[in-house]
Structure formats: structure tokens, C-alpha cells
Amino acid sequence: IVLTLANDTVGTGPRLQMLTGNEEANRVIEREFDRWSREVGLAEMLRTMRMARGQDGEAFAILVNNPVLEHPVKLDLRLIEADLVTSPLLNILNEDEVDGIRLDIFGNPVAYYVLNDHPGGNSYHFGTEYRSVPASHMIHIFRQDRPGQHRGIPEITPALHLFAQLRRFTL
């Protein structure tokens, strides 16, 4: 279900349409965007992010410089699991943080705390090894259902009981 949703949402990927009035410039920019998006695998990443939003309630990507790209634009996205965004143990009681997101006095994200290792992995160090990513370098996609909400809720949550009933019916 989630894969179908992602495929239907993203399709073959985004397409840039320039309308500057200069047809030649429009064609060059559109062609380069298409080339860059294929180089970084943008459509595949967007599908993964859409699936994560359905399953995890949110998706995260860090904007990074990737010198290996064979394109003049070296901008790339590094997808990260929602499990990796969490507050360090020593910061857990800070009022200006909400589950891995440091906020300014207006409630705007300033930085995201990202664990170096997955909490379920073999090399996890109990939340002590992390990096702080500036909010300007983080893409965080989620549906905000209420004021003050800073993390997402899985979109499939309301249907979980239906899946249990379907499993029993199938058996």
C-alpha cells in the first residue's frame, strides 16, 4: 500500500518548467536540472521519503556537498531514518528541544541532533555520539496536525486495527 502511494505520488520524478521568457535559457536550465536529478537519483529518494512519511510519519534528508557527482552542481541529499533524529541523553530535559529538534524562542527549528549509529545497531553508544545539523541543511517532511507539533505521526496508524482484522479474516 505504502509503495503504491509513493509510486503514484512521485511517478517518474519532478520535472522543472522554466518560464523566463528566454526559450534557450529555459531549455538549458531544464536540461541541466533533469541531468542533475538523474545523477543524484532524486526520484528514487523522493519515493523513499514518501514511503518513510507513510510508515514513520516523517522523512529526513540532509543537504550535502558530494564531490563525486559527475555534474557541475554538487548538491546531494543524504536520507536518514527518523530513528536517528533524537535528543542526546544529557539534553533530554531542555525546554528548547523536542525529540531531537532544537528550537528558537519562536518555535522554529534551529538544529537537528542526528545519532552517528542506529539505536538498533551493534555499534550504538546509548545516544552519546551524535552530530548537530543546522536546520538550513535539513529537509524534514511531516504532516502537522496540531499547533506545536514538531514530529510526524505515521499515516497508516488509523488503519492498523483494520490490518489485524484482515489478518484474522485471511487466516
Backbone hydrogen bonds in HBPLUS format (Angstrom, degrees):
<---DONOR---> <-ACCEPTOR-->    atom                        ^
c    i                          cat <-CA-CA->   ^        H-A-AA   ^      H-
h    n   atom  resd res      DA  || num        DHA   H-A  angle D-A-AA Bond
n    s   type  num  typ     dist DA aas  dist angle  dist       angle   num
A0005-LEU N   A0001-ILE O   2.99 MM   4  6.24 156.1  2.05 145.9 152.7     1
A0006-ALA N   A0002-VAL O   2.95 MM   4  6.22 157.1  2.00 148.0 153.9     2
A0007-ASN N   A0003-LEU O   2.86 MM   4  6.10 166.0  1.88 154.6 158.4     3
A0008-ASP N   A0004-THR O   2.87 MM   4  6.00 161.1  1.90 150.4 155.7     4
A0009-THR N   A0005-LEU O   2.93 MM   4  6.01 145.9  2.05 142.3 151.8     5
A0010-VAL N   A0006-ALA O   2.95 MM   4  5.99 175.4  1.95 157.5 158.6     6
A0011-GLY N   A0007-ASN O   2.84 MM   4  5.26 144.9  1.96 131.2 142.9     7
A0013-GLY N   A0010-VAL O   3.01 MM   3  5.33 149.7  2.11 136.7 135.2     8
A0026-ASN N   A0022-ASN O   2.89 MM   4  6.15 160.1  1.93 157.0 163.7     9
A0027-ARG N   A0023-GLU O   2.98 MM   4  6.22 160.5  2.02 149.2 153.2    10
A0028-VAL N   A0024-GLU O   3.03 MM   4  6.28 163.4  2.05 152.3 156.5    11
A0029-ILE N   A0025-ALA O   2.98 MM   4  6.10 173.1  1.98 157.6 159.3    12
A0030-GLU N   A0026-ASN O   2.93 MM   4  6.01 164.9  1.96 151.4 156.3    13
A0031-ARG N   A0027-ARG O   2.90 MM   4  5.96 158.1  1.95 147.0 153.2    14
A0032-GLU N   A0028-VAL O   2.93 MM   4  6.13 161.5  1.97 150.3 155.4    15
A0033-PHE N   A0029-ILE O   2.89 MM   4  6.07 155.8  1.95 149.3 156.2    16
A0034-ASP N   A0030-GLU O   3.03 MM   4  6.19 160.3  2.07 144.9 150.1    17
A0035-ARG N   A0031-ARG O   2.91 MM   4  6.17 156.4  1.96 147.3 154.2    18
A0036-TRP N   A0032-GLU O   2.84 MM   4  6.01 163.1  1.87 149.7 154.1    19
A0037-SER N   A0033-PHE O   2.83 MM   4  6.01 166.9  1.85 155.1 158.8    20
A0038-ARG N   A0034-ASP O   3.05 MM   4  6.22 151.7  2.13 144.8 151.7    21
A0039-GLU N   A0035-ARG O   2.97 MM   4  6.16 152.2  2.05 143.9 152.3    22
A0040-VAL N   A0036-TRP O   3.00 MM   4  6.30 156.6  2.05 158.9 163.1    23
A0041-GLY N   A0037-SER O   3.08 MM   4  5.88 120.4  2.45 128.9 142.9    24
A0042-LEU N   A0037-SER O   2.89 MM   5  5.01 165.2  1.91 152.7 155.6    25
A0041-GLY N   A0038-ARG O   3.30 MM   3  4.99 139.5  2.47  90.6 101.9    26
A0045-MET N   A0041-GLY O   3.03 MM   4  6.30 159.3  2.08 155.1 161.7    27
A0046-LEU N   A0042-LEU O   2.86 MM   4  6.07 159.7  1.91 155.9 161.5    28
A0047-ARG N   A0043-ALA O   2.98 MM   4  6.22 151.6  2.06 146.3 154.0    29
A0048-THR N   A0044-GLU O   3.00 MM   4  6.27 158.5  2.05 146.7 152.4    30
A0049-MET N   A0045-MET O   2.85 MM   4  6.11 158.0  1.90 150.2 156.6    31
A0050-ARG N   A0046-LEU O   2.89 MM   4  6.06 150.3  1.98 142.9 150.9    32
A0051-MET N   A0047-ARG O   2.96 MM   4  6.23 154.4  2.02 148.9 155.5    33
A0052-ALA N   A0048-THR O   2.92 MM   4  6.16 157.9  1.97 148.6 155.0    34
A0053-ARG N   A0049-MET O   2.97 MM   4  6.20 152.2  2.05 144.0 151.0    35
A0054-GLY N   A0050-ARG O   3.17 MM   4  6.43 150.4  2.27 140.5 147.8    36
A0055-GLN N   A0051-MET O   2.93 MM   4  6.19 159.3  1.97 154.7 160.3    37
A0056-ASP N   A0052-ALA O   2.58 MM   4  5.25 156.8  1.63 146.4 155.2    38
A0057-GLY N   A0053-ARG O   2.95 MM   4  4.31 127.7  2.23 104.2 115.9    39
A0155-GLU N   A0054-GLY O   3.09 MM 101  4.79 119.1  2.48 111.7 128.0    40
A0059-ALA N   A0141-ILE O   2.93 MM  82  5.20 144.0  2.06 141.6 151.8    41
A0141-ILE N   A0059-ALA O   2.92 MM  82  5.20 163.4  1.95 151.1 156.4    42
A0080-ILE N   A0060-PHE O   3.16 MM  20  5.59 166.5  2.18 134.6 135.6    43
A0061-ALA N   A0139-ILE O   2.94 MM  78  5.05 144.0  2.07 141.9 148.7    44
A0139-ILE N   A0061-ALA O   2.71 MM  78  5.05 163.8  1.73 159.9 164.6    45
A0062-ILE N   A0078-ARG O   2.90 MM  16  5.08 165.7  1.92 135.6 137.4    46
A0078-ARG N   A0062-ILE O   2.87 MM  16  5.08 156.8  1.92 142.6 150.5    47
A0063-LEU N   A0137-HIS O   2.71 MM  74  5.07 167.2  1.73 151.2 155.9    48
A0064-VAL N   A0076-ASP O   2.91 MM  12  5.28 170.5  1.92 145.8 149.1    49
A0076-ASP N   A0064-VAL O   2.87 MM  12  5.28 151.8  1.95 157.7 160.1    50
A0066-ASN N   A0074-LYS O   2.74 MM   8  5.15 172.0  1.74 153.7 156.6    51
A0069-LEU N   A0066-ASN O   3.24 MM   3  5.97 164.8  2.27 121.7 125.3    52
A0084-LEU N   A0081-GLU O   3.07 MM   3  5.64 151.0  2.15 113.4 121.0    53
A0085-VAL N   A0082-ALA O   3.15 MM   3  5.52 151.6  2.24 109.3 117.1    54
A0115-LEU N   A0084-LEU O   2.79 MM  31  5.01 166.8  1.80 145.4 147.9    55
A0086-THR N   A0113-TYR O   3.17 MM  27  5.88 138.8  2.35 143.7 154.5    56
A0091-ASN N   A0088-PRO O   2.88 MM   3  5.34 146.8  1.99 115.0 125.3    57
A0092-ILE N   A0089-LEU O   3.49 MM   3  5.37 170.0  2.50 104.8 106.9    58
A0094-ASN N   A0091-ASN O   3.04 MM   3  5.48 169.9  2.05 122.1 125.2    59
A0097-GLU N   A0094-ASN O   3.39 MM   3  5.62 153.1  2.47 111.2 111.0    60
A0103-LEU N   A0096-ASP O   2.70 MM   7  5.27 171.0  1.71 161.7 163.4    61
A0098-VAL N   A0101-ILE O   2.87 MM   3  5.18 154.2  1.94 141.7 149.6    62
A0101-ILE N   A0098-VAL O   3.06 MM   3  5.18 146.2  2.18 107.9 118.3    63
A0113-TYR N   A0100-GLY O   2.81 MM  13  4.97 163.6  1.84 145.1 150.3    64
A0102-ARG N   A0111-ALA O   2.84 MM   9  5.19 161.1  1.88 149.3 155.0    65
A0110-VAL N   A0102-ARG O   2.72 MM   8  5.55 167.5  1.74 162.8 159.3    66
A0111-ALA N   A0102-ARG O   3.42 MM   9  5.19 158.7  2.47 130.2 133.4    67
A0104-ASP N   A0108-ASN O   2.86 MM   4  5.44 151.2  1.95 146.6 155.3    68
A0107-GLY N   A0104-ASP O   3.03 MM   3  5.33 166.9  2.05 114.9 118.6    69
A0135-ALA N   A0110-VAL O   2.90 MM  25  5.07 164.5  1.92 126.2 121.9    70
A0112-TYR N   A0133-VAL O   2.80 MM  21  5.11 154.6  1.87 143.8 152.3    71
A0133-VAL N   A0112-TYR O   2.78 MM  21  5.11 170.9  1.79 155.3 158.0    72
A0114-VAL N   A0131-ARG O   2.87 MM  17  5.35 173.1  1.87 164.0 165.9    73
A0131-ARG N   A0114-VAL O   2.80 MM  17  5.35 154.1  1.87 146.0 153.2    74
A0116-ASN N   A0129-GLU O   2.94 MM  13  5.77 168.6  1.95 141.6 138.7    75
A0121-GLY N   A0118-HIS O   2.90 MM   3  5.14 164.3  1.92 116.1 120.9    76
A0128-THR N   A0125-HIS O   3.24 MM   3  5.80 155.0  2.30 115.5 122.2    77
A0137-HIS N   A0134-PRO O   2.88 MM   3  5.49 159.6  1.93 119.2 126.0    78
A0138-MET N   A0135-ALA O   3.19 MM   3  5.10 165.0  2.22 103.9 108.4    79
A0149-GLN N   A0146-ARG O   3.24 MM   3  5.73 153.0  2.31 136.2 135.0    80
A0157-THR N   A0154-PRO O   3.24 MM   3  5.52 164.6  2.26 109.2 113.7    81
A0159-ALA N   A0156-ILE O   3.00 MM   3  5.48 143.0  2.14 114.5 125.3    82
A0160-LEU N   A0157-THR O   3.22 MM   3  5.44 167.9  2.23 113.9 117.6    83
A0162-LEU N   A0159-ALA O   2.96 MM   3  5.18 124.3  2.28 103.7 118.8    84
A0163-PHE N   A0159-ALA O   3.11 MM   4  6.50 148.0  2.22 153.4 162.8    85
A0164-ALA N   A0160-LEU O   3.19 MM   4  6.56 152.6  2.27 147.5 154.4    86
A0165-GLN N   A0161-HIS O   3.07 MM   4  6.37 155.2  2.14 143.5 149.8    87
A0166-LEU N   A0162-LEU O   2.85 MM   4  6.08 157.2  1.91 149.0 155.6    88
A0167-ARG N   A0163-PHE O   2.90 MM   4  6.09 152.6  1.97 146.2 153.2    89
A0168-ARG N   A0164-ALA O   3.10 MM   4  6.37 160.5  2.14 147.8 152.1    90
A0169-PHE N   A0165-GLN O   2.88 MM   4  6.11 159.0  1.92 149.7 156.1    91
A0170-THR N   A0166-LEU O   2.84 MM   4  5.99 158.4  1.89 148.2 154.0    92
A0171-LEU N   A0167-ARG O   3.01 MM   4  6.24 157.8  2.06 147.4 153.1    93
